[in-house]
Amino acid sequence: MYLADVSNPLLPSKLNPTSGLAGVSGFSAVIAVILKTFFVVGFVLFIVYFLIGGLQWITSTGDAKALEKARNSIVHALLGVVVMLSLFAILKLIEAVFGVNILQIDLGAIKI
């Protein structure tokens, strides 16, 4: 029994020191949290860069350099989201082939 139960709200409760989860199971849980965080941050950045590019496009007022900068911002945002979706597909393929559970995304009633 521990005197103080320290927990991190970002990590699943399975990583609690009193649960006895250690070794490969603990490592895979940490990797899953890191990957989920990576995807969330990546999609938030995609939305931000896409909106910035759209606003730059609207406010370019026909200036060729500003229009090119806006177009590049939008293209880079779209390429980033394509890379992230490709990584997600590769991870799902690895899960199917090896039977491991890397990404268990739980959104209440929806499980991906």
Biopython code that builds the backbone (N, CA, C, O; Angstrom):
import numpy as np
from Bio.PDB.StructureBuilder import StructureBuilder

atoms = [
    (1, "MET", "N", (0.841, -1.178, 0.000)),
    (1, "MET", "CA", (0.000, 0.000, 0.000)),
    (1, "MET", "C", (0.887, 1.243, 0.000)),
    (1, "MET", "O", (1.874, 1.323, 0.732)),
    (2, "TYR", "N", (0.518, 2.193, -0.825)),
    (2, "TYR", "CA", (1.270, 3.430, -0.927)),
    (2, "TYR", "C", (0.629, 4.502, -0.051)),
    (2, "TYR", "O", (-0.591, 4.536, 0.109)),
    (3, "LEU", "N", (1.460, 5.377, 0.514)),
    (3, "LEU", "CA", (0.935, 6.458, 1.341)),
    (3, "LEU", "C", (0.206, 7.494, 0.496)),
    (3, "LEU", "O", (-0.838, 8.009, 0.899)),
    (4, "ALA", "N", (0.752, 7.795, -0.665)),
    (4, "ALA", "CA", (0.131, 8.775, -1.548)),
    (4, "ALA", "C", (0.025, 8.165, -2.934)),
    (4, "ALA", "O", (1.006, 7.668, -3.487)),
    (5, "ASP", "N", (-1.130, 8.209, -3.463)),
    (5, "ASP", "CA", (-1.357, 7.668, -4.795)),
    (5, "ASP", "C", (-1.251, 8.812, -5.794)),
    (5, "ASP", "O", (-2.177, 9.611, -5.935)),
    (6, "VAL", "N", (-0.119, 8.886, -6.487)),
    (6, "VAL", "CA", (0.121, 9.944, -7.455)),
    (6, "VAL", "C", (-0.330, 9.440, -8.817)),
    (6, "VAL", "O", (0.052, 8.349, -9.243)),
    (7, "SER", "N", (-1.130, 10.226, -9.485)),
    (7, "SER", "CA", (-1.586, 9.818, -10.805)),
    (7, "SER", "C", (-1.450, 10.986, -11.763)),
    (7, "SER", "O", (-1.467, 12.153, -11.372)),
    (8, "ASN", "N", (-1.319, 10.638, -12.999)),
    (8, "ASN", "CA", (-1.205, 11.620, -14.066)),
    (8, "ASN", "C", (-2.495, 11.565, -14.870)),
    (8, "ASN", "O", (-2.846, 10.492, -15.360)),
    (9, "PRO", "N", (-3.219, 12.675, -15.030)),
    (9, "PRO", "CA", (-4.490, 12.620, -15.753)),
    (9, "PRO", "C", (-4.329, 12.308, -17.234)),
    (9, "PRO", "O", (-5.302, 11.925, -17.882)),
    (10, "LEU", "N", (-3.133, 12.461, -17.786)),
    (10, "LEU", "CA", (-2.925, 12.166, -19.203)),
    (10, "LEU", "C", (-2.714, 10.689, -19.452)),
    (10, "LEU", "O", (-2.945, 10.212, -20.563)),
    (11, "LEU", "N", (-2.279, 9.955, -18.440)),
    (11, "LEU", "CA", (-2.020, 8.534, -18.597)),
    (11, "LEU", "C", (-3.232, 7.736, -18.151)),
    (11, "LEU", "O", (-3.958, 8.165, -17.255)),
    (12, "PRO", "N", (-3.461, 6.585, -18.762)),
    (12, "PRO", "CA", (-4.602, 5.782, -18.338)),
    (12, "PRO", "C", (-4.411, 5.273, -16.915)),
    (12, "PRO", "O", (-3.289, 5.173, -16.418)),
    (13, "SER", "N", (-5.526, 4.957, -16.273)),
    (13, "SER", "CA", (-5.458, 4.510, -14.886)),
    (13, "SER", "C", (-4.733, 3.177, -14.762)),
    (13, "SER", "O", (-4.349, 2.791, -13.657)),
    (14, "LYS", "N", (-4.536, 2.464, -15.868)),
    (14, "LYS", "CA", (-3.813, 1.195, -15.826)),
    (14, "LYS", "C", (-2.353, 1.385, -15.430)),
    (14, "LYS", "O", (-1.705, 0.431, -14.999)),
    (15, "LEU", "N", (-1.827, 2.591, -15.567)),
    (15, "LEU", "CA", (-0.430, 2.841, -15.231)),
    (15, "LEU", "C", (-0.250, 3.253, -13.777)),
    (15, "LEU", "O", (0.835, 3.680, -13.383)),
    (16, "ASN", "N", (-1.285, 3.129, -12.992)),
    (16, "ASN", "CA", (-1.215, 3.450, -11.578)),
    (16, "ASN", "C", (-0.230, 2.502, -10.901)),
    (16, "ASN", "O", (-0.288, 1.299, -11.158)),
    (17, "PRO", "N", (0.679, 2.993, -10.038)),
    (17, "PRO", "CA", (1.668, 2.114, -9.421)),
    (17, "PRO", "C", (1.064, 0.995, -8.595)),
    (17, "PRO", "O", (1.705, -0.037, -8.398)),
    (18, "THR", "N", (-0.156, 1.175, -8.106)),
    (18, "THR", "CA", (-0.769, 0.138, -7.287)),
    (18, "THR", "C", (-1.415, -0.952, -8.124)),
    (18, "THR", "O", (-1.810, -1.984, -7.582)),
    (19, "SER", "N", (-1.535, -0.749, -9.432)),
    (19, "SER", "CA", (-2.210, -1.737, -10.269)),
    (19, "SER", "C", (-1.318, -2.922, -10.609)),
    (19, "SER", "O", (-1.820, -3.965, -11.026)),
    (20, "GLY", "N", (-0.022, -2.787, -10.442)),
    (20, "GLY", "CA", (0.878, -3.898, -10.726)),
    (20, "GLY", "C", (1.183, -4.080, -12.199)),
    (20, "GLY", "O", (1.734, -5.112, -12.583)),
    (21, "LEU", "N", (0.842, -3.114, -13.034)),
    (21, "LEU", "CA", (1.100, -3.206, -14.460)),
    (21, "LEU", "C", (2.536, -2.813, -14.727)),
    (21, "LEU", "O", (2.931, -1.682, -14.442)),
    (22, "ALA", "N", (3.304, -3.705, -15.256)),
    (22, "ALA", "CA", (4.717, -3.416, -15.498)),
    (22, "ALA", "C", (5.170, -4.165, -16.734)),
    (22, "ALA", "O", (4.424, -4.963, -17.302)),
    (23, "GLY", "N", (6.384, -3.904, -17.139)),
    (23, "GLY", "CA", (6.980, -4.620, -18.266)),
    (23, "GLY", "C", (6.409, -4.192, -19.592)),
    (23, "GLY", "O", (6.206, -3.005, -19.845)),
    (24, "VAL", "N", (6.149, -5.174, -20.441)),
    (24, "VAL", "CA", (5.702, -4.908, -21.806)),
    (24, "VAL", "C", (4.325, -4.266, -21.811)),
    (24, "VAL", "O", (4.072, -3.381, -22.628)),
    (25, "SER", "N", (3.438, -4.679, -20.934)),
    (25, "SER", "CA", (2.095, -4.092, -20.898)),
    (25, "SER", "C", (2.168, -2.613, -20.551)),
    (25, "SER", "O", (1.474, -1.796, -21.157)),
    (26, "GLY", "N", (2.998, -2.267, -19.588)),
    (26, "GLY", "CA", (3.152, -0.864, -19.219)),
    (26, "GLY", "C", (3.776, -0.058, -20.330)),
    (26, "GLY", "O", (3.376, 1.079, -20.580)),
    (27, "PHE", "N", (4.767, -0.646, -21.009)),
    (27, "PHE", "CA", (5.433, 0.038, -22.117)),
    (27, "PHE", "C", (4.456, 0.273, -23.260)),
    (27, "PHE", "O", (4.440, 1.357, -23.843)),
    (28, "SER", "N", (3.642, -0.727, -23.589)),
    (28, "SER", "CA", (2.691, -0.562, -24.690)),
    (28, "SER", "C", (1.622, 0.471, -24.345)),
    (28, "SER", "O", (1.146, 1.185, -25.228)),
    (29, "ALA", "N", (1.238, 0.556, -23.067)),
    (29, "ALA", "CA", (0.263, 1.568, -22.662)),
    (29, "ALA", "C", (0.847, 2.970, -22.809)),
    (29, "ALA", "O", (0.150, 3.896, -23.223)),
    (30, "VAL", "N", (2.122, 3.125, -22.470)),
    (30, "VAL", "CA", (2.786, 4.433, -22.608)),
    (30, "VAL", "C", (2.905, 4.810, -24.086)),
    (30, "VAL", "O", (2.659, 5.957, -24.458)),
    (31, "ILE", "N", (3.279, 3.849, -24.921)),
    (31, "ILE", "CA", (3.386, 4.101, -26.362)),
    (31, "ILE", "C", (2.028, 4.494, -26.931)),
    (31, "ILE", "O", (1.947, 5.405, -27.755)),
    (32, "ALA", "N", (0.967, 3.826, -26.508)),
    (32, "ALA", "CA", (-0.374, 4.163, -26.994)),
    (32, "ALA", "C", (-0.752, 5.584, -26.613)),
    (32, "ALA", "O", (-1.338, 6.305, -27.420)),
    (33, "VAL", "N", (-0.425, 5.996, -25.397)),
    (33, "VAL", "CA", (-0.735, 7.370, -24.963)),
    (33, "VAL", "C", (0.065, 8.373, -25.781)),
    (33, "VAL", "O", (-0.466, 9.410, -26.180)),
    (34, "ILE", "N", (1.324, 8.078, -26.032)),
    (34, "ILE", "CA", (2.162, 8.988, -26.826)),
    (34, "ILE", "C", (1.620, 9.114, -28.248)),
    (34, "ILE", "O", (1.551, 10.218, -28.788)),
    (35, "LEU", "N", (1.237, 7.990, -28.858)),
    (35, "LEU", "CA", (0.718, 8.035, -30.222)),
    (35, "LEU", "C", (-0.619, 8.780, -30.289)),
    (35, "LEU", "O", (-0.850, 9.553, -31.219)),
    (36, "LYS", "N", (-1.489, 8.554, -29.317)),
    (36, "LYS", "CA", (-2.768, 9.270, -29.311)),
    (36, "LYS", "C", (-2.543, 10.772, -29.170)),
    (36, "LYS", "O", (-3.200, 11.574, -29.833)),
    (37, "THR", "N", (-1.606, 11.144, -28.297)),
    (37, "THR", "CA", (-1.288, 12.563, -28.117)),
    (37, "THR", "C", (-0.733, 13.142, -29.411)),
    (37, "THR", "O", (-1.084, 14.259, -29.790)),
    (38, "PHE", "N", (0.129, 12.395, -30.091)),
    (38, "PHE", "CA", (0.701, 12.818, -31.369)),
    (38, "PHE", "C", (-0.410, 13.083, -32.391)),
    (38, "PHE", "O", (-0.376, 14.093, -33.093)),
    (39, "PHE", "N", (-1.390, 12.183, -32.475)),
    (39, "PHE", "CA", (-2.471, 12.358, -33.437)),
    (39, "PHE", "C", (-3.344, 13.562, -33.091)),
    (39, "PHE", "O", (-3.730, 14.319, -33.982)),
    (40, "VAL", "N", (-3.655, 13.746, -31.830)),
    (40, "VAL", "CA", (-4.488, 14.882, -31.433)),
    (40, "VAL", "C", (-3.778, 16.199, -31.736)),
    (40, "VAL", "O", (-4.373, 17.114, -32.305)),
    (41, "VAL", "N", (-2.504, 16.290, -31.353)),
    (41, "VAL", "CA", (-1.732, 17.509, -31.610)),
    (41, "VAL", "C", (-1.598, 17.740, -33.117)),
    (41, "VAL", "O", (-1.707, 18.873, -33.584)),
    (42, "GLY", "N", (-1.365, 16.681, -33.865)),
    (42, "GLY", "CA", (-1.226, 16.800, -35.316)),
    (42, "GLY", "C", (-2.488, 17.320, -35.981)),
    (42, "GLY", "O", (-2.414, 18.178, -36.860)),
    (43, "PHE", "N", (-3.649, 16.810, -35.574)),
    (43, "PHE", "CA", (-4.886, 17.273, -36.180)),
    (43, "PHE", "C", (-5.228, 18.695, -35.753)),
    (43, "PHE", "O", (-5.798, 19.452, -36.539)),
    (44, "VAL", "N", (-4.893, 19.069, -34.530)),
    (44, "VAL", "CA", (-5.108, 20.459, -34.110)),
    (44, "VAL", "C", (-4.211, 21.389, -34.933)),
    (44, "VAL", "O", (-4.655, 22.447, -35.378)),
    (45, "LEU", "N", (-2.950, 20.994, -35.134)),
    (45, "LEU", "CA", (-2.046, 21.806, -35.951)),
    (45, "LEU", "C", (-2.534, 21.891, -37.400)),
    (45, "LEU", "O", (-2.412, 22.937, -38.037)),
    (46, "PHE", "N", (-3.083, 20.795, -37.916)),
    (46, "PHE", "CA", (-3.635, 20.815, -39.273)),
    (46, "PHE", "C", (-4.730, 21.866, -39.382)),
    (46, "PHE", "O", (-4.742, 22.659, -40.323)),
    (47, "ILE", "N", (-5.642, 21.876, -38.429)),
    (47, "ILE", "CA", (-6.751, 22.832, -38.464)),
    (47, "ILE", "C", (-6.229, 24.264, -38.379)),
    (47, "ILE", "O", (-6.692, 25.146, -39.102)),
    (48, "VAL", "N", (-5.264, 24.487, -37.493)),
    (48, "VAL", "CA", (-4.721, 25.835, -37.319)),
    (48, "VAL", "C", (-4.031, 26.306, -38.600)),
    (48, "VAL", "O", (-4.298, 27.411, -39.072)),
    (49, "TYR", "N", (-3.146, 25.480, -39.166)),
    (49, "TYR", "CA", (-2.431, 25.888, -40.375)),
    (49, "TYR", "C", (-3.366, 26.034, -41.572)),
    (49, "TYR", "O", (-3.167, 26.909, -42.416)),
    (50, "PHE", "N", (-4.380, 25.182, -41.645)),
    (50, "PHE", "CA", (-5.331, 25.298, -42.745)),
    (50, "PHE", "C", (-6.122, 26.604, -42.636)),
    (50, "PHE", "O", (-6.342, 27.289, -43.635)),
    (51, "LEU", "N", (-6.544, 26.938, -41.420)),
    (51, "LEU", "CA", (-7.276, 28.204, -41.230)),
    (51, "LEU", "C", (-6.385, 29.413, -41.479)),
    (51, "LEU", "O", (-6.827, 30.394, -42.077)),
    (52, "ILE", "N", (-5.143, 29.354, -41.031)),
    (52, "ILE", "CA", (-4.209, 30.459, -41.298)),
    (52, "ILE", "C", (-4.004, 30.631, -42.793)),
    (52, "ILE", "O", (-4.006, 31.756, -43.295)),
    (53, "GLY", "N", (-3.827, 29.528, -43.509)),
    (53, "GLY", "CA", (-3.670, 29.610, -44.962)),
    (53, "GLY", "C", (-4.904, 30.183, -45.636)),
    (53, "GLY", "O", (-4.796, 30.973, -46.574)),
    (54, "GLY", "N", (-6.075, 29.785, -45.158)),
    (54, "GLY", "CA", (-7.315, 30.324, -45.722)),
    (54, "GLY", "C", (-7.453, 31.814, -45.474)),
    (54, "GLY", "O", (-7.855, 32.565, -46.362)),
    (55, "LEU", "N", (-7.117, 32.241, -44.259)),
    (55, "LEU", "CA", (-7.178, 33.678, -43.959)),
    (55, "LEU", "C", (-6.145, 34.458, -44.767)),
    (55, "LEU", "O", (-6.427, 35.566, -45.223)),
    (56, "GLN", "N", (-4.956, 33.895, -44.948)),
    (56, "GLN", "CA", (-3.946, 34.560, -45.766)),
    (56, "GLN", "C", (-4.421, 34.656, -47.213)),
    (56, "GLN", "O", (-4.169, 35.656, -47.885)),
    (57, "TRP", "N", (-5.100, 33.627, -47.688)),
    (57, "TRP", "CA", (-5.608, 33.626, -49.059)),
    (57, "TRP", "C", (-6.655, 34.734, -49.224)),
    (57, "TRP", "O", (-6.646, 35.470, -50.210)),
    (58, "ILE", "N", (-7.550, 34.836, -48.248)),
    (58, "ILE", "CA", (-8.617, 35.838, -48.321)),
    (58, "ILE", "C", (-8.040, 37.253, -48.265)),
    (58, "ILE", "O", (-8.506, 38.148, -48.970)),
    (59, "THR", "N", (-7.027, 37.450, -47.423)),
    (59, "THR", "CA", (-6.480, 38.790, -47.234)),
    (59, "THR", "C", (-5.323, 39.112, -48.184)),
    (59, "THR", "O", (-4.683, 40.154, -48.041)),
    (60, "SER", "N", (-5.050, 38.236, -49.146)),
    (60, "SER", "CA", (-3.919, 38.489, -50.047)),
    (60, "SER", "C", (-4.208, 39.616, -51.037)),
    (60, "SER", "O", (-3.272, 40.234, -51.543)),
    (61, "THR", "N", (-5.445, 39.891, -51.318)),
    (61, "THR", "CA", (-5.893, 40.956, -52.222)),
    (61, "THR", "C", (-5.145, 40.962, -53.560)),
    (61, "THR", "O", (-4.800, 42.024, -54.078)),
    (62, "GLY", "N", (-4.903, 39.792, -54.106)),
    (62, "GLY", "CA", (-4.299, 39.696, -55.415)),
    (62, "GLY", "C", (-2.780, 39.771, -55.444)),
    (62, "GLY", "O", (-2.192, 39.654, -56.519)),
    (63, "ASP", "N", (-2.126, 39.961, -54.309)),
    (63, "ASP", "CA", (-0.667, 40.002, -54.257)),
    (63, "ASP", "C", (-0.134, 38.596, -54.519)),
    (63, "ASP", "O", (-0.505, 37.646, -53.830)),
    (64, "ALA", "N", (0.732, 38.470, -55.510)),
    (64, "ALA", "CA", (1.211, 37.149, -55.928)),
    (64, "ALA", "C", (2.017, 36.450, -54.829)),
    (64, "ALA", "O", (1.861, 35.248, -54.616)),
    (65, "LYS", "N", (2.871, 37.195, -54.138)),
    (65, "LYS", "CA", (3.690, 36.583, -53.082)),
    (65, "LYS", "C", (2.826, 36.126, -51.908)),
    (65, "LYS", "O", (3.037, 35.037, -51.374)),
    (66, "ALA", "N", (1.868, 36.936, -51.506)),
    (66, "ALA", "CA", (0.987, 36.573, -50.395)),
    (66, "ALA", "C", (0.112, 35.385, -50.768)),
    (66, "ALA", "O", (-0.152, 34.512, -49.942)),
    (67, "LEU", "N", (-0.333, 35.361, -52.015)),
    (67, "LEU", "CA", (-1.151, 34.245, -52.484)),
    (67, "LEU", "C", (-0.348, 32.950, -52.510)),
    (67, "LEU", "O", (-0.861, 31.891, -52.148)),
    (68, "GLU", "N", (0.903, 33.031, -52.934)),
    (68, "GLU", "CA", (1.775, 31.852, -52.954)),
    (68, "GLU", "C", (2.048, 31.354, -51.529)),
    (68, "GLU", "O", (2.065, 30.147, -51.285)),
    (69, "LYS", "N", (2.259, 32.277, -50.599)),
    (69, "LYS", "CA", (2.490, 31.900, -49.202)),
    (69, "LYS", "C", (1.255, 31.206, -48.629)),
    (69, "LYS", "O", (1.377, 30.210, -47.916)),
    (70, "ALA", "N", (0.080, 31.724, -48.936)),
    (70, "ALA", "CA", (-1.167, 31.125, -48.455)),
    (70, "ALA", "C", (-1.356, 29.735, -49.055)),
    (70, "ALA", "O", (-1.733, 28.796, -48.353)),
    (71, "ARG", "N", (-1.096, 29.610, -50.347)),
    (71, "ARG", "CA", (-1.243, 28.313, -51.005)),
    (71, "ARG", "C", (-0.279, 27.287, -50.428)),
    (71, "ARG", "O", (-0.645, 26.129, -50.227)),
    (72, "ASN", "N", (0.957, 27.713, -50.160)),
    (72, "ASN", "CA", (1.942, 26.800, -49.567)),
    (72, "ASN", "C", (1.513, 26.365, -48.165)),
    (72, "ASN", "O", (1.710, 25.209, -47.790)),
    (73, "SER", "N", (0.937, 27.268, -47.401)),
    (73, "SER", "CA", (0.471, 26.918, -46.058)),
    (73, "SER", "C", (-0.636, 25.871, -46.125)),
    (73, "SER", "O", (-0.645, 24.922, -45.342)),
    (74, "ILE", "N", (-1.551, 26.042, -47.044)),
    (74, "ILE", "CA", (-2.648, 25.082, -47.188)),
    (74, "ILE", "C", (-2.133, 23.743, -47.688)),
    (74, "ILE", "O", (-2.551, 22.697, -47.194)),
    (75, "VAL", "N", (-1.240, 23.762, -48.650)),
    (75, "VAL", "CA", (-0.681, 22.509, -49.191)),
    (75, "VAL", "C", (0.101, 21.763, -48.115)),
    (75, "VAL", "O", (-0.015, 20.542, -48.006)),
    (76, "HIS", "N", (0.891, 22.475, -47.324)),
    (76, "HIS", "CA", (1.666, 21.818, -46.270)),
    (76, "HIS", "C", (0.750, 21.232, -45.199)),
    (76, "HIS", "O", (1.026, 20.156, -44.668)),
    (77, "ALA", "N", (-0.329, 21.926, -44.883)),
    (77, "ALA", "CA", (-1.290, 21.391, -43.915)),
    (77, "ALA", "C", (-1.929, 20.112, -44.443)),
    (77, "ALA", "O", (-2.073, 19.138, -43.704)),
    (78, "LEU", "N", (-2.309, 20.111, -45.708)),
    (78, "LEU", "CA", (-2.915, 18.920, -46.302)),
    (78, "LEU", "C", (-1.921, 17.769, -46.389)),
    (78, "LEU", "O", (-2.292, 16.619, -46.150)),
    (79, "LEU", "N", (-0.665, 18.055, -46.727)),
    (79, "LEU", "CA", (0.345, 16.997, -46.756)),
    (79, "LEU", "C", (0.576, 16.417, -45.359)),
    (79, "LEU", "O", (0.763, 15.210, -45.205)),
    (80, "GLY", "N", (0.562, 17.272, -44.360)),
    (80, "GLY", "CA", (0.734, 16.799, -42.990)),
    (80, "GLY", "C", (-0.374, 15.867, -42.561)),
    (80, "GLY", "O", (-0.115, 14.847, -41.922)),
    (81, "VAL", "N", (-1.615, 16.203, -42.905)),
    (81, "VAL", "CA", (-2.728, 15.338, -42.515)),
    (81, "VAL", "C", (-2.705, 14.032, -43.317)),
    (81, "VAL", "O", (-3.109, 12.991, -42.798)),
    (82, "VAL", "N", (-2.246, 14.067, -44.556)),
    (82, "VAL", "CA", (-2.114, 12.832, -45.333)),
    (82, "VAL", "C", (-1.057, 11.920, -44.706)),
    (82, "VAL", "O", (-1.252, 10.707, -44.628)),
    (83, "VAL", "N", (0.047, 12.495, -44.266)),
    (83, "VAL", "CA", (1.090, 11.699, -43.598)),
    (83, "VAL", "C", (0.545, 11.099, -42.308)),
    (83, "VAL", "O", (0.815, 9.938, -42.002)),
    (84, "MET", "N", (-0.220, 11.878, -41.550)),
    (84, "MET", "CA", (-0.772, 11.358, -40.297)),
    (84, "MET", "C", (-1.778, 10.245, -40.552)),
    (84, "MET", "O", (-1.783, 9.249, -39.829)),
    (85, "LEU", "N", (-2.625, 10.389, -41.554)),
    (85, "LEU", "CA", (-3.580, 9.337, -41.875)),
    (85, "LEU", "C", (-2.879, 8.088, -42.397)),
    (85, "LEU", "O", (-3.325, 6.970, -42.139)),
    (86, "SER", "N", (-1.782, 8.275, -43.131)),
    (86, "SER", "CA", (-0.992, 7.130, -43.596)),
    (86, "SER", "C", (-0.369, 6.393, -42.417)),
    (86, "SER", "O", (-0.370, 5.162, -42.381)),
    (87, "LEU", "N", (0.159, 7.136, -41.458)),
    (87, "LEU", "CA", (0.720, 6.523, -40.258)),
    (87, "LEU", "C", (-0.354, 5.770, -39.488)),
    (87, "LEU", "O", (-0.102, 4.678, -38.978)),
    (88, "PHE", "N", (-1.551, 6.343, -39.400)),
    (88, "PHE", "CA", (-2.647, 5.664, -38.721)),
    (88, "PHE", "C", (-2.988, 4.355, -39.425)),
    (88, "PHE", "O", (-3.213, 3.339, -38.768)),
    (89, "ALA", "N", (-3.027, 4.371, -40.763)),
    (89, "ALA", "CA", (-3.327, 3.159, -41.523)),
    (89, "ALA", "C", (-2.236, 2.108, -41.327)),
    (89, "ALA", "O", (-2.536, 0.921, -41.198)),
    (90, "ILE", "N", (-0.980, 2.532, -41.303)),
    (90, "ILE", "CA", (0.129, 1.589, -41.084)),
    (90, "ILE", "C", (0.033, 0.979, -39.689)),
    (90, "ILE", "O", (0.244, -0.223, -39.523)),
    (91, "LEU", "N", (-0.282, 1.790, -38.693)),
    (91, "LEU", "CA", (-0.422, 1.262, -37.334)),
    (91, "LEU", "C", (-1.590, 0.277, -37.238)),
    (91, "LEU", "O", (-1.479, -0.739, -36.551)),
    (92, "LYS", "N", (-2.693, 0.558, -37.906)),
    (92, "LYS", "CA", (-3.822, -0.370, -37.915)),
    (92, "LYS", "C", (-3.457, -1.672, -38.629)),
    (92, "LYS", "O", (-3.909, -2.746, -38.233)),
    (93, "LEU", "N", (-2.643, -1.578, -39.677)),
    (93, "LEU", "CA", (-2.177, -2.772, -40.376)),
    (93, "LEU", "C", (-1.282, -3.607, -39.468)),
    (93, "LEU", "O", (-1.390, -4.833, -39.440)),
    (94, "ILE", "N", (-0.400, -2.944, -38.728)),
    (94, "ILE", "CA", (0.465, -3.651, -37.778)),
    (94, "ILE", "C", (-0.385, -4.329, -36.702)),
    (94, "ILE", "O", (-0.100, -5.460, -36.306)),
    (95, "GLU", "N", (-1.428, -3.642, -36.227)),
    (95, "GLU", "CA", (-2.320, -4.248, -35.243)),
    (95, "GLU", "C", (-2.985, -5.499, -35.796)),
    (95, "GLU", "O", (-3.095, -6.509, -35.101)),
    (96, "ALA", "N", (-3.427, -5.431, -37.044)),
    (96, "ALA", "CA", (-4.121, -6.579, -37.636)),
    (96, "ALA", "C", (-3.175, -7.747, -37.882)),
    (96, "ALA", "O", (-3.538, -8.901, -37.654)),
    (97, "VAL", "N", (-1.971, -7.452, -38.345)),
    (97, "VAL", "CA", (-1.026, -8.519, -38.682)),
    (97, "VAL", "C", (-0.480, -9.198, -37.432)),
    (97, "VAL", "O", (-0.428, -10.426, -37.369)),
    (98, "PHE", "N", (-0.076, -8.414, -36.442)),
    (98, "PHE", "CA", (0.578, -8.978, -35.266)),
    (98, "PHE", "C", (-0.375, -9.212, -34.095)),
    (98, "PHE", "O", (0.019, -9.824, -33.103)),
    (99, "GLY", "N", (-1.599, -8.747, -34.186)),
    (99, "GLY", "CA", (-2.564, -8.970, -33.130)),
    (99, "GLY", "C", (-2.297, -8.174, -31.867)),
    (99, "GLY", "O", (-2.694, -8.584, -30.776)),
    (100, "VAL", "N", (-1.628, -7.040, -32.004)),
    (100, "VAL", "CA", (-1.368, -6.186, -30.850)),
    (100, "VAL", "C", (-2.375, -5.046, -30.858)),
    (100, "VAL", "O", (-3.008, -4.769, -31.877)),
    (101, "ASN", "N", (-2.517, -4.392, -29.720)),
    (101, "ASN", "CA", (-3.461, -3.287, -29.600)),
    (101, "ASN", "C", (-2.684, -2.008, -29.325)),
    (101, "ASN", "O", (-2.503, -1.621, -28.170)),
    (102, "ILE", "N", (-2.225, -1.353, -30.385)),
    (102, "ILE", "CA", (-1.447, -0.132, -30.235)),
    (102, "ILE", "C", (-2.360, 1.049, -29.992)),
    (102, "ILE", "O", (-2.138, 1.840, -29.076)),
    (103, "LEU", "N", (-3.377, 1.163, -30.807)),
    (103, "LEU", "CA", (-4.302, 2.302, -30.718)),
    (103, "LEU", "C", (-5.701, 1.794, -30.410)),
    (103, "LEU", "O", (-6.346, 1.188, -31.266)),
    (104, "GLN", "N", (-6.160, 2.029, -29.225)),
    (104, "GLN", "CA", (-7.559, 1.764, -28.883)),
    (104, "GLN", "C", (-8.160, 3.112, -28.547)),
    (104, "GLN", "O", (-8.086, 3.569, -27.406)),
    (105, "ILE", "N", (-8.749, 3.738, -29.531)),
    (105, "ILE", "CA", (-9.334, 5.057, -29.347)),
    (105, "ILE", "C", (-10.777, 4.874, -28.897)),
    (105, "ILE", "O", (-11.594, 4.307, -29.623)),
    (106, "ASP", "N", (-11.086, 5.355, -27.702)),
    (106, "ASP", "CA", (-12.405, 5.178, -27.117)),
    (106, "ASP", "C", (-13.075, 6.541, -26.995)),
    (106, "ASP", "O", (-12.656, 7.384, -26.201)),
    (107, "LEU", "N", (-14.109, 6.745, -27.782)),
    (107, "LEU", "CA", (-14.864, 8.001, -27.744)),
    (107, "LEU", "C", (-16.270, 7.721, -27.216)),
    (107, "LEU", "O", (-17.258, 8.095, -27.850)),
    (108, "GLY", "N", (-16.359, 7.083, -26.088)),
    (108, "GLY", "CA", (-17.649, 6.733, -25.519)),
    (108, "GLY", "C", (-18.230, 5.544, -26.244)),
    (108, "GLY", "O", (-17.716, 4.431, -26.134)),
    (109, "ALA", "N", (-19.304, 5.770, -26.988)),
    (109, "ALA", "CA", (-19.967, 4.683, -27.710)),
    (109, "ALA", "C", (-19.202, 4.281, -28.966)),
    (109, "ALA", "O", (-19.420, 3.197, -29.507)),
    (110, "ILE", "N", (-18.307, 5.150, -29.431)),
    (110, "ILE", "CA", (-17.552, 4.887, -30.657)),
    (110, "ILE", "C", (-16.170, 4.407, -30.285)),
    (110, "ILE", "O", (-15.431, 5.096, -29.583)),
    (111, "LYS", "N", (-15.822, 3.227, -30.754)),
    (111, "LYS", "CA", (-14.460, 2.720, -30.541)),
    (111, "LYS", "C", (-13.812, 2.509, -31.892)),
    (111, "LYS", "O", (-14.352, 1.808, -32.748)),
    (112, "ILE", "N", (-12.654, 3.119, -32.080)),
    (112, "ILE", "CA", (-11.938, 3.006, -33.352)),
    (112, "ILE", "C", (-10.763, 2.088, -33.152)),
    (112, "ILE", "O", (-10.008, 1.838, -34.091)),
]
sb = StructureBuilder()
sb.init_structure("model")
sb.init_model(0)
sb.init_chain("A")
sb.init_seg("    ")
for serial, (resi, resn, name, xyz) in enumerate(atoms, 1):
    if name == "N":
        sb.init_residue(resn, " ", resi, " ")
    sb.init_atom(name, np.array(xyz, "f"), 0.0, 1.0, " ", f" {name:<3s}", serial, name[0])
structure = sb.get_structure()
